[in-house]
Amino acid sequence: MIFNIQPHERHIFHIIQEASIKLGFPTYAVGGFVRDRLLGRPSKDIDIVCVGDGITLAETVAELLKPVPRVTVFRRFGTAMIRYGDIEIEFVGARKESYNLNSRKPVVQEGSLEDDQNRRDFTINALAVSLNESNFGEIIDPFDGLVHLEQKRILTPLEPGRTFSDDPLRMMRAVRFATQLNFTVDPETLEAIRVHKERIHIISKERIATELNKILLSPKPSIGFLLLDQVELLQIILPDLVALKGVEFVNGIGHKDNFYHTLEVVDNIVPYTSDLWLIWAALLHDIAKPPTKRFDPQFGWTFHGHETLGAAMAARIFKNLKLPLDHKLKYIQKLIRLHLRPISLTKESITDSAVRRLLVDAGEEIDDLMTLCHADVTSKNREKADRYRSNYEVLKQKMSEIEEKDALRNWQPPITGEDIMSYFDLKPGKIVGDLKNALREAILEGKVADNAESARAYVMEIAQQFGLATKSN
């Protein structure tokens, strides 16, 4: 393998070398930057380890760079960071660590480069490149990381049980790297994760969610979720996803395994989006199938209401994982609630009114909804899958025509609930909502023109059905 660096990176490394000579600190580039450069992957983060004071080295490097960058110091952790152009450089002194059983926060002491490499999570991340004058560019590889890069294997530098017990987040990172890089995790390392899986409880939900997000943004997220399931971490982190596993038969009639279907949907959607929250919607779109599963002798297996319950379960899952509970969650819930609608339209003759309702209900999310529904076609029956996809194209064309004509995205009825309350001297309540819904349906069905005058006349006309009279009566 060749360690290729760009000219601007070489310039930075020579400046770091100059500073390290001035201070007398042997200095090395380590970790992910080295790994990614050897794999030919882009990287905008450089970790620098010196046998000395990392903060002092950062400040000295900043003085030598032009223009002089700002140094951000994290004195509590003994680290400092410089952003230079589009590259983020982090400096730390070489250290060795020891851990208490109930904490992943280490007791840190000054150490050598060897100590620093010993504390790394995986052999492919323990590689170091010398920035020193005597052996500039030499790769220091005490754990055969170069061989493991060639073999596409993930192993720990030290005994894996100790590595994962010391810092259980490394269990998630092993799975994440395997997913991102399409590497295999060494069997002994995998078994150590399974044995020490309960240690994950000392890791914050935010850190776990960060690793899950990185897995979801990988080229093939199913690799990570299958590994998490294999080592029994998924049952701890996302038990609702594990509950999707399995096929049940009654009278010889079975349903598909919704766990593997879900992972296939996630893999299907990734090539078409980099939106993390759309990918989360794909992961959770069928999450409520287990609690809504019923067998009907006439219709077979049903999952009635799983879209509605699924939206509620998404909120609980996001709250548990400390994921955002703002508009991002609402977006995911909306897609889960609506994900059956386009599918149902492809199974019947598509009416203009049904398309209008879909466009109005989905609003700005209609394109993402269609992307999700297209990914949801996982049938192994090629003829059936092709028919669904063909019908989706017909639906999309119909949507385009109606959208162009009626401009329905973010559509609102021409009169509001406040208008209706003023007509009949009402206070907010169910009857106002019922009138609004009746008006909405009438307009979308094409029975009432989409203007304030026609809408008001229609509400007045149907008011008698609700036992109402206008204030003037």
HELIX and SHEET records of a PDB file:
HELIX    1   1 PRO A    7  LEU A   23  1                                  17    
HELIX    2   2 GLY A   32  LEU A   38  1                                   7    
HELIX    3   3 GLY A   54  LEU A   64  1                                  11    
HELIX    4   4 LEU A  113  ASN A  118  1                                   6    
HELIX    5   5 THR A  123  ASN A  125  5                                   3    
HELIX    6   6 GLU A  133  ASN A  135  5                                   3    
HELIX    7   7 GLY A  145  GLN A  151  1                                   7    
HELIX    8   8 PRO A  160  ASP A  166  1                                   7    
HELIX    9   9 LEU A  169  LEU A  181  1                                  13    
HELIX   10  10 PRO A  187  VAL A  195  1                                   9    
HELIX   11  11 LYS A  197  ILE A  202  5                                   6    
HELIX   12  12 LYS A  205  LEU A  216  1                                  12    
HELIX   13  13 SER A  222  GLN A  230  1                                   9    
HELIX   14  14 LEU A  234  ILE A  237  1                                   4    
HELIX   15  15 PRO A  239  VAL A  242  1                                   4    
HELIX   16  16 ASN A  258  ILE A  269  1                                  12    
HELIX   17  17 VAL A  270  TYR A  272  5                                   3    
HELIX   18  18 LEU A  276  LEU A  284  1                                   9    
HELIX   19  19 LYS A  289  THR A  292  1                                   4    
HELIX   20  20 HIS A  306  ASN A  320  1                                  15    
HELIX   21  21 HIS A  327  LEU A  338  1                                  12    
HELIX   22  22 ARG A  341  THR A  346  1                                   6    
HELIX   23  23 ASP A  352  ALA A  362  1                                  11    
HELIX   24  24 GLY A  363  GLU A  365  5                                   3    
HELIX   25  25 ILE A  366  ALA A  375  1                                  10    
HELIX   26  26 ARG A  382  ASP A  406  1                                  25    
HELIX   27  27 GLY A  417  PHE A  424  1                                   8    
HELIX   28  28 LYS A  430  LEU A  444  1                                  15    
HELIX   29  29 ALA A  452  ILE A  462  1                                  11    
HELIX   30  30 ALA A  463  PHE A  466  5                                   4    
SHEET    1   A 7 VAL A  71  PHE A  74  0                                        
SHEET    2   A 7 THR A  79  TYR A  84 -1                                        
SHEET    3   A 7 ILE A  87  GLY A  93 -1                                        
SHEET    4   A 7 ASP A  45  CYS A  50  1                                        
SHEET    5   A 7 THR A  27  VAL A  30 -1                                        
SHEET    6   A 7 ALA A 128  SER A 130 -1                                        
SHEET    7   A 7 ILE A 139  ILE A 140 -1                                        
SHEET    1   B 2 ARG A  95  SER A  98  0                                        
SHEET    2   B 2 VAL A 107  GLU A 110 -1                                        
SHEET    1   C 2 ARG A 153  ILE A 154  0                                        
SHEET    2   C 2 THR A 184  VAL A 185  1                                        
SHEET    1   D 2 PHE A 249  VAL A 250  0                                        
SHEET    2   D 2 ILE A 253  GLY A 254 -1                                        
SHEET    1   E 2 ARG A 294  ASP A 296  0                                        
SHEET    2   E 2 GLY A 300  THR A 302 -1                                        
END                                                                             
